[in-house]
Amino acid sequence: MGRRSPGVGAVGTNPMHLAAALSEHPVTAHATGEVIGQVLERAPGGPAAPTTPVDLAVVFVTAPHAGALEDAATAVQATLDPHVIIGCGAESVAGPGREVEQTAAVTLWAAWGLPCEALFMAPGEEGLPLAPPPFRPEGLVLLADPFSFDAEVFFAGVERDRAGLPIVGGMASAAQGPGGNRLVVAGGAVAGVRVVDRGAVGAWLGPGAGLQPVVSQGCRPVGRPWAVTRAEGNIVYELAGRPALERLTEMAQRDLDEREVALVNSGGLHIGRVVDEHRATFGPGDFLVRNVLGADRAVGAIAVNDAYEVGATVQFHLRDAASADDDLKALMAGRRARGALLFTCNGRGTRLFRRPHHDASVVGDALGGAPVAGLFAAGEFGPVGGRNFLHGFTASVALFGTGAAG
């Protein structure tokens, strides 16, 4: 590590090249060897030709391999010599065209010609000014521990220091309690391979990354937008001057069919807040979607898992497998990129779609088979309306080398 300046040769002389691999072998050393071998076979010029060093390596392992994450990252470091390594443990992972849920798997994603620099933050550092990378960052790939890292505080700090900088990533998901997750980082100021169980790790992306975030919240708006006219914290009392529950009931009776009403009653109801109030009309992608937690019939109020201010524009949304499928396909349609990192909610996969490999297949197919890898997250990061948020039930995708053929 530290053998070269970050991203040297990444812009201009060496075009971006990406590779991804997945192994389901139950032995960590064997699985890691398999993914490294597959990535080398897909390196620039092929396995027989000399290649430039890898700029960024991203490794995800499921819970059966989490205890050996350091060994896996060390093997990646020794073989591929990347400038930056990041990774974490996850409940489930994704690779090229496949998702492996809740069983042993290792996935590896590697990028050549991608300027980058490592980031590590300990708990409590989320709100501190960030040391600038040695270039003007184009974006950030971020991995964090959900039990110790306050993503919203971090996003607010980034917005203050670097307004508009997109952050894509997710929360580690291999553990059910504090101290159980594993995050790995190497490169730059981080000496050797460092594995931690708290905080966050990431990779700053420099000019030429061609980063394009795609955030699929998996919902569709129903009814019409309303202005919040009375609210306290996460309790919405009135929409456009009438009780919020009355507005919801009216919308269900007027605009929803029998199946959609059943979806509302079974927990598929959500509410979206418009992020950019300057828009004249609103559609999918304009709303930050949050859960409707319940209702109080006595006062006609609804509870949501966000705080809404008076004057905010909101609209009810529905989420089901069909809506999530349509939304991701629509957002990926016509995209061109050299590859992608996928951060999908651990509530998606076969839990939502009842068939395997959905998100990895949709993203990979849309990109013509370009390299895709990622993890099932306990919370996903991605921008909506130009601002970064922590999401749930979302597929957040980082496209690289956009505008170029895969």
Residue, then its C-alpha position, 0 to 999 in steps of 0.5 A: m500500500g502507498r506505492r503510488s499516488p491515488g488514481v495515477g493513470a486512472v484518468g486518460t491513459n488507462p481507461m476504467h476496467l471493472a471485474a466481479a466474482l462470487s464464490e459459495h465455497p464454505v471454506t473462506a480461504h478457498a472461496t477467497g482464492e476462487v474470487i481472486g482467480q476469477v477477477l484476475e481472469r477478467a483483468p485488463g488484457g486477460p490473465a496472461a497479460p501484465t496488468t496495472p495494479v487494482d485501484l479499488a477492491v471491494v470485498f463482502v462476506t456472509a456471516p459464516h466467513a465474517g470471522a475471517l474477513e481480515d484473512a480474506a482482505t489480506a489475501v486480496q491485498a497480497t494478490l491484487d495489490p489494490h490502492v484501497i480495499i473496503g468491505c464488510g460482513a453481510e447477511s447476504v451478498a450479490g455477484p454477477g447475476r446472482e444473489v446468495e442469501q444467508t449461506a456462505a459466500v464471498t464476493l469481490w469487485a475490483a476496479w482499474g483506472l478508478p481514482c480513489e482514497a480510503l476513508f475510516m471513521a470511528p464512532g463519534e467522528e460523524g459530525l467532525p470536519l473531514a480531511p479532504p482527499p488529494f483530489r476533488p471527490e466525485g462521490l463516496v462509497l460508504l459502509a457502516d455499522p448500524f449500531s455505532f454510526d449515525a449516518e444522518v449526522f454524517f450526511a448533514g456534515v457532508e452536505r455542509d462541507r461538500a453540498g451535492l456530493p453523492i454517497v452510495g453504500g449501506m449498513a453491514s448486516a452480518a450481526q444482530g447486535p452491537g460489536g458483531n459486525r466486521l468492517v475492513v479498510a486498507g490504503g492511504a493513511v490506514a496502515g495495513v489491513r484494518v478490521v473494526d467492529r464499529g464506525a464506518v469505512g469508505a472510498w472517496l472517488g476521484p474525477g473520472a469515476g463516472l459515478q451515477p447513483v440509482v436509488s430505487q425505493g420500490c414504491r409507487p405513489v397513489g392518490r394525490p399530493w397533500a400539504v402537511t398543515r398540522a404535525e408534531g414530530n413524527i405524528v401527522y395530524e392534518l393534511a390540507g386542513r383535514p385529519a390525515l387518517e380521513r385523507l387516507t381513508e378517502m384516498a383508499q375508497r376513491d383511488l385503490d382497488e381491492r388488492e391495493v386496499a388489502l396491501v394497505n392493511s397488510g403493511g404495504l402503506h408508506i408515505g413520501r415527502v417531496v425533497d425538492e419543493h420547487r418542482a411543479t409536478f411530482g412523480p417517482g423519484d421525487f419523494l423520500v419514502r418512509n413507513v407509516l407506523g400506525a394511526d390513532r382513530a380518536v384524533g385522526a392522526i398517522a405516525v411515520n418514521d420521520a419528522y415532518e414539518v408544516g408545509a411539507t408536501v407528501q403523498f401516500h405510496l404502496r410497496d409490493a413486489a410488482s412495484a419494486d420490480d417496476d421501479l428498479k427496471a424503470l430506473m435502470a432502463g437505458r443506463r450505460a456503465r462499465g459496472a456497478l456496486l449494488f446495496t439492496c435491503n435485506g428485506r428484499g431478495t426472496r423475502l419480497f420477490r419470492r424468486p432469487h437473484h432479482d436485483a442483481s439480475v435486473v441491474g446486470d441485465a440492464l448493463g448488458g452483463a457488466p460486472v455487478a457485486g454488492l451486499f444485502a444491507a441493514g439500511e441503504f445510502g443514496p441520494v434523493g433530490g440531490r441530498n443523501f439519506l438512509h433508506g429501508f427496503t431500497a436498492s441503491v446502486a452505484l454505477f461507474g464509468t457511466g456513458a461508456a459501454g459496459 
